[in-house]
Amino acid sequence: MSAHERFRFKTLDDVRRRVDELGLDLEFDEDLSPLAQPIEMDGRTIPNRLIVHPMEGCDGERDGRPGELTIRRYERFARGGAGLLWFEATAIEHAGRANPRQLTITAQTLPYIKEMLDHSLGLAREANGAGFRPFTVLQLTFSGRYAKPDAKRAPVLAHHDGVLDKAMGIPADHPLITDDELDAMQGRWVEAARLAREAGFDAVDIKSCHRYLLSELLASFTRRRSQFGGEYENRTRMIRQTAEKVRNAVGEKLAMLCRRKGYAFIVPVDSKRTFEPAKTLHARGKALARGAYRKLVLRRGEEDTASHRRHLPRGAGEKGRRVYRFHLSVTEVLH
């Protein structure tokens, strides 16, 4: 089998045959009834185990309102009957948009976002029964180095990265966002969460993954002479303070989630060591955790792993030795 094999499975039996051919130990269960069962999360009931994850359509209006295609997409999601509708990344301000068509939540766009939410909930009841009410989350974001609110890139950097800066054409003298600017930005996260509550969402997701600004701050080891860089306490300060201010502002009626992606560690294939990576990051009660492993071969001087060499167990850096790189994607409920 090649490293990446395209599949064209039409039936479950097709999958089973391929699993047998590959000699894999993979179990199957045709009973999907558990997916229809409700689940409790942080004192709230989600009607089933199906989730529509936040995937941007890049089809909003220039001013941040939902566009026709945005509305149509959530109409379809709502009719589909998923118990949790996780509305796509919505910028907390214009400068934080990843593209000119990304949704933005402001006092001006609030009526249109609220209308889309109310319309979607109405269709969910119409299609799935009068008592059906999906749990709704609005993902809030600031795109940081990937910001492109208008026609060209306008990166906002937490720190310089030798690999990403080069790939994105960011010069070494590009200024970093200041501590004062980060302090002020916390107020805009709070205002966005307040508007989301006013729109009628059950929760907000303080997005901290994919190297957007909050995610990049968690990795800002080289951000010196800053209360938001260097030591662990400093690197987690922005998200901790933001979460605390949001909770104080909106109270307990609005649940607060945080989707965060950590690049936790690299370990040898034969390592029996166990890890609890969530304990090393900002954890206030996990709602969902997903991990994925990718096998790779270390080669002497390999740039991709050199910066993580100090995190490797003894002997893991030997030439040609297989290791697992662990990617952790976690969604937490913040209190």
N, C-alpha and C positions, 0 to 999 in steps of 0.2 A: 504494500500500500504506500502511496506517495505521502509526503508530509501533509499535503492538503488535497483531499480527494473530494471532488464534486459528487454530490449524491442526488439521485432522482427517485427516491422511494415513493411508491404510490400507496402501499398498504403496510400494515404492521408486520405482516409475514415477510415482506421484502427486507425490513429492518432486521428481523430475527435471523433470516438467512445470512445476511452480511455479518452479523455479530458472530454466528457460528463459523463462518469462513475465516474470520479474524481471530477466532479462539478467545473472544473476550468474555469476561464474567460480568454480564449485564442482565439484571432482572427486569421483567416487564409485569405490569399490572393493568388489566383492562377495566378495572373498577374505578371509574372517575367520580363516584358519588362523594368522596371526601371534598372535592372541589366545590360542591354545592352547599357545604356546611358553613354556618356563620362562624365568626371568630371574634374574640374580644381583644381590643388593643387599647391599652391605657384608659380603661373604663368606657370605651366606645365599642359599639357592635358594628362589624362589617358584615354585610349580608351573605357573602360567599368568599371563596378563596381566589377568585380571579381578579387580576390587576391589569389595568391599562397603564403602562409605564410612560413617563414623560419624554416624548420624542418630538422635537421641534419640526414644524412643517415649513418654517421660513416663509409663511404666506400671510403675515399680518399686514396691516396698513403702515404707511411711513410714519404715522404719528403714534404707533404702538397699539392701536385698536385691533381686535380680531378681524381678519378679512373673511370674505365669503367662503374660501376653502377651509379656513380655520374652523368656522362655525359648522360647516358640513362635516368635518372630521369628528368633532365632538358629538354631533347628532348621531353619527354612526356608532361611536363608542358607547354612548348612553343607551341606545337601543340594544346593543349587544349583551347587556346584562351583567357586566363585570361589577363586582362588589366594591371595587376601589378604582376611582378615576383620578389618576395623577396627572394634572394639567401641566403642560409643557413649560420649560424654562421661560420665565418672564422677568425681564430686567427691572431692577429697582430704580433705574434712571437711564436717560438716553445714552450717556457716556458708557454705560455698561453693556450695551447691546452687542451681540456677536455678529449681527448682520442687520441691514436696514429694515428687514421685515420681521424682526423678532418682536414678540409682544413686550409691552412695557406697562407696568401698573403705576398710574399717577392719578391725581384727582380728576384729570381730564379724561382718562381712559376708563376709570372705574365704572361709569354707567354701562359701557359697552361690554366690559368683562362680566359684570353682574348679569346683564341681559343674556349673555351666552351661557352662563352657569344655570340660571333659572330655566332657560329654554331646554338645556340638556337634561336637567332633573325632571322636567315635565315629560319629555320623551321617554325617559327611563321608566317613569310610572306608567305611561301609556303602553309601553311594550312589555313590561314585566310585572304589572299589577300595581294597584293603587297604593299598596303599602311598601313598595320597593323604593329604597332610598340609598343610593351608593354613597360611600364615604368619599369626600372630595379633598384633594390636596393641590395647592398651587405651589409650584417650585419657583423660588425666588433666586435670582442670580445676578452676579456682576462678572463680566467675562474676562476682566484683567488683561493678560497679554494677548488674548484672542479678540479683544474689543474691535469692532468695525461698525460703528453706528451709522456711518455715512458711506461715501464712495470709496474710502481707502482705510487701511488699518490705522488704528489709534491705540496702540498697546499701552496698558497700564501695568507696570511691572512691580512685583514685590521684591524680586531680586533678579540678578542676571544669571543666565543658565548658558554654559558654553555650547551645549548641543542645540537647544531650542532657539537661542538668539541667532545662531548662525543659520539655522534652517529657515528662520522667519525674516532674516535680513535686518535684525535689530542691532544697531551699532552699540559698541561697548560704552559709549558715553550717554546712552539714553537714560534720562533721569528716572529714579525710582519714586513710587508714591511715598509721600512723607508720613511720619507718624501722626502729625496733626490732621492730614487728609484722611487717614484711616480712622482716627477718632471721630471726625465729622461724619464719615460714611456710615458709622453705626446708627446714627439717627435716621438715615435714609432706609436702612434695613427695617428699623422699627416702624417707620411710616408705611412702608410697603406691606408689612404684616398687618398693620391696623386697617389698611385699605382692603386687604384680602378678607379679613374678618367681616368688614362692612359689606363686602360683595356676597358673603354667605358661605365661604369655604369652611370646611371642618378643620383644616390644618394647613400650615405652610411648611415647605421644605427649604431649609437654609442650605442651598446647594454648595457643597464643598468637595467637588470631585473634578476629574478631567483637566486638572491644571488651571482651572479658572481661579480668580483672585484668592478666595478663601482657601482653596486647595493649595495654591502655590505658597501661601503664607505658612502652612503647616510644614513645608519643605525648605523654609528660608534659613538654612543653617548659615549661609554666608552673608546674611543681612546684619551688619555690625552696627554697634552703637544705636540700637533701636529696641524699643520695648516690644516690638513684634518680630524679632528675629534672633537667631543664635540658639539659646537654650530652649529646652522643651517648654518651659513655662511661658516664655515669650512667644514662641511660635504658635501656641494654642490660645494666646491671649485674645486675639481678634474674635475668634468664634465663641469663646467663652463669654466675653463681655457682650457681644451682640446677642447671644442667646438669652443672657440674663436680662438685658434691656428689653428685648422683645417680650419675654414672659412678664416682666413688670408692667409693660404697657398694655398688653392684650388680655392678661389674666388666663384663667384655666379653660375658658370656653373654646379657645382656639388651640388645637394640638400643635405641637412644634416638632418637626422631624428634621433630620440632617442626613442627607445622602453624601457620603464621604468615601473617597477611594484612597486606600493606603497602599504604598509599595513597601511591603512589610519586611521581607527578608529573602535570602537565597540559602538553600540548604542542599547537601548532597542527597543523591537518590537513596543511598542506603542509610541515611540518618534516621534514628528512632526517636530523635528529640521531638518533644511536643511544644507547641507554641500557643500563646493566647494573645494574638496581636491587638485585639480590641482593648486590652488593658494598657497598652502603650500609647494609645491615642485618646482623644476626648470621648469618653463613654459615659452616658448617663442613662443607661437602660436600652439595650438593643431591641428593636422590633423585628429586624430582618438582617441576616448576615449571609453573604455569598462569597465563596472563595473559588479561585480557578488556578490551576497549575499549568505551567508551560515548561516542557523539558528543553534544555539547551546544553551545549557543550562549551565549556570555558576554554579559551585559547589564550596563551600568554600575550599580555598587552592588549587584550580585547577592550576597546573603549567602552562598550556597552555595559560592562560589569566592573570596570576599574574603580569607579567612584563608590562602589558598594563593597569593595574588597574587605574593608574593615569590619563589615557585618557578617562575613562568612565564618562558619565553623572551621576549625583547624583542618588543613588539608584540602579544603573545598576549592582552592585556587590552582590546584595542580593541572597542568596542561592535559586537555582531553578528558578530564573527569566530568561525568555527567552530574548536573545539579538540577534541582527544581527551583524555579523562581515563583514566588507566591504573590499573587495579586489578590487583595482583599477589597471587596466592595460591600459597604455596610450602610444600612439605613437605621438610624437610631431615633427613639423618642426622647426628646430633651425635656427635662422637668425644671 
